[in-house]
Amino acid sequence: MKAAVISPALSIWWKVGAISGASAVLLGAFGAHGLKNRITDPHLLKNWETAAHYQLLHSVVLLATPMCRKPGLAGGLITTGTILFSGSLYAMTLTGQKKLGAVTPIGGVALVAGWLALLL
């Protein structure tokens, strides 16, 4: 039986998902072990945990985007949403700049749009 061949244009989402997933695991571990002695605010630590959780979840979703009709749209929205949502939470945790939280809901909207794009 021959293995299925997927075009390079579609396989990009597997690569992005794999890199995002690996970095989510590393960032989650860093938050659990490396930040606890440096950041004492439990709210900020919870933000980091939420960021890593959402990044990991959406990394798995990226692995599925080549199976939908509009993988570029879905993958692009999910990638953008993850960067904005999780990235703003990571940055807010590291810098203490709460104004970065204004970006988080924009990322959330992009994530929702990415999920809906899977239906197209």
C-alpha positions in Angstrom: 0.0 0.0 0.0 1.4 3.4 -1.0 1.6 6.2 1.5 -0.5 9.2 0.8 1.5 12.1 -0.5 0.6 15.6 0.6 1.6 18.7 -1.3 4.2 21.0 0.3 1.6 23.8 0.4 -0.5 21.7 2.8 2.3 20.1 4.7 3.4 23.5 6.0 0.5 23.4 8.5 1.9 20.1 9.9 5.3 21.7 10.3 3.9 24.8 11.9 1.7 22.7 14.2 4.7 20.5 15.2 6.9 23.4 15.9 4.2 25.2 17.8 3.4 22.1 19.8 7.0 21.4 20.7 7.5 25.0 21.8 4.2 24.9 23.8 5.5 21.9 25.8 8.8 23.7 26.4 7.1 26.9 27.4 4.7 25.0 29.7 7.6 23.3 31.4 9.4 26.6 31.8 6.3 28.1 33.3 5.9 25.2 35.8 9.6 25.0 36.8 11.5 28.1 35.7 9.1 30.9 36.5 7.8 29.8 39.9 10.9 31.2 41.7 10.9 34.4 39.6 7.3 35.4 39.4 5.3 35.4 42.6 1.9 36.7 41.3 -0.3 33.7 41.0 -2.5 35.5 38.4 0.5 36.0 36.1 1.6 32.3 36.5 -2.0 31.3 35.6 -1.8 33.5 32.5 1.3 31.6 31.4 -0.4 28.3 32.0 -3.4 29.4 30.0 -1.1 30.6 27.2 0.7 27.2 27.0 -2.5 25.3 27.2 -4.1 27.2 24.3 -1.0 27.1 22.3 -0.7 23.3 22.7 -4.4 22.8 21.9 -4.3 24.9 18.7 -1.0 23.2 17.6 -3.0 20.0 17.4 -5.8 21.8 15.4 -3.1 23.0 13.0 -2.2 19.4 12.3 -5.8 18.8 11.0 -6.0 21.9 8.8 -4.6 20.1 5.7 -7.8 18.0 5.7 -10.2 21.0 5.3 -11.1 22.8 2.1 -9.4 26.1 3.0 -6.3 25.1 4.9 -4.5 28.4 4.2 -7.3 30.4 5.7 -7.9 28.1 8.7 -4.2 27.6 9.4 -3.4 31.3 9.0 -6.2 32.3 11.4 -5.3 29.7 14.0 -1.6 30.6 13.8 -2.3 34.3 14.0 -4.7 33.8 16.8 -2.3 31.6 18.8 0.5 34.2 18.4 -1.7 37.0 19.5 -3.6 35.2 22.3 -0.8 33.1 23.8 2.0 35.5 22.8 0.3 38.5 24.6 -0.2 36.4 27.7 3.5 35.2 27.7 4.6 38.8 27.2 2.3 40.1 29.9 3.6 37.5 32.3 7.3 38.3 31.6 7.0 42.1 31.5 4.1 42.8 33.9 2.6 45.1 31.3 -1.1 44.6 31.7 -1.8 46.8 28.7 -0.6 43.9 26.5 -3.8 42.2 27.6 -5.7 44.3 25.0 -4.2 42.1 22.3 -5.4 38.8 23.9 -9.1 39.1 22.8 -8.1 39.9 19.3 -6.2 36.6 19.2 -9.2 34.9 20.7 -11.4 36.2 17.9 -8.9 35.0 15.3 -8.9 31.5 17.0 -12.7 31.3 16.8 -12.6 32.4 13.1 -10.0 29.7 12.5 -12.2 27.1 14.0 -15.1 28.3 11.8 -12.9 28.4 8.7 -12.5 24.6 9.2 -16.2 24.4 8.2 -15.7 26.1 4.8 
